[in-house]
Amino acid sequence: MNPLFENYKIQEKRDIKSERAYLISQFVEKINLERKGTKFKDITPRIVAIKTAHLSISDLYFFLKSCEQGDSFGKVFFGSLKIK
């Protein structure tokens, strides 16, 4: 594979058994792509699952779309889930 596209390689999704797990894996992939080359460690699916446990599946679709439309996926994700 060309080294230029190495960071954008999509991981195989063997452990996905539900729609919620698929959505969580989408969040994890996009957050971890932003974290490459920074001081932050990669995020695990468990962290995303805990932070989004209160959201329904339809809300997760809306939340994923709003995170994608923001300037930074991670900033929108973590900023939207803060308790005020």
N, C-alpha and C positions, 0 to 999 in steps of 0.2 A: 504494500500500500504506500502511496505517496506520503512522505512525512508531513507535507503541508496539511493534509486532511486527517492526520492521526488524532487530533483532539476532538474531532467531530464524529468519530466512530461510534455507532450506536451499539450498545450492549445487547446481548441476546436476552430475551425476556422469558426465561423458562419457568420462573417461580410465580408468575402472574396467574392468579386463579379467579380474580374478581375485577369488576370495573373500578372499584376503589383502589385496589393495588396497582392497576394500570395508571390511574391518575397520580397516585403518589410517586410512582416511578418517573413520570413526566416531570414532576416538580424537582425530584432529586437530580435528574440529568441536567436540567437547565440551571439549577443553582450551582451544581458542581462545575459546569462549564465556565461560569463566571469566576469561580474560586481558583481556577488553575493559575499558578504563577503569583498568587498572593500569599499573605501570611496565614490565611484561614485554612483550616483542615476541611476535607470533604465531609459533606453531611450524609447521614445515613437515612434509609427509609423509615426507621423507627422514630427518629426525631420529627420528620415531617408528619408521620401518622399521628403522633401525640399532639402536635400543634394544630392539626386540622381535624381532630376527633369530633369536635362539636359541629362540623359542617356536613350537610347532606351531600349526596353525589351531584345533584343539580347545582348546588352552591359551589362545589369544587370545580365544575366546568366553568362557571362564571368567574370564579377566583383565578383560575388558570389563564383565562382570556385577559382579565384585567392586569395580571402580572406580566403577560407577554406584551401588552400595549404600553407599559410604563417604560421609563428611561432605563432602569436597572431591575432585572427580574428579582434579584435577592433583596434589594431595598424595598420594593413594593411588597414582596412576600412577608418579610419580617416586620415591616412597618405597619402593615394592615392588621397583623395578628397581635399587636401590642394592646395590652389592657390599659384603658385610660381611667 
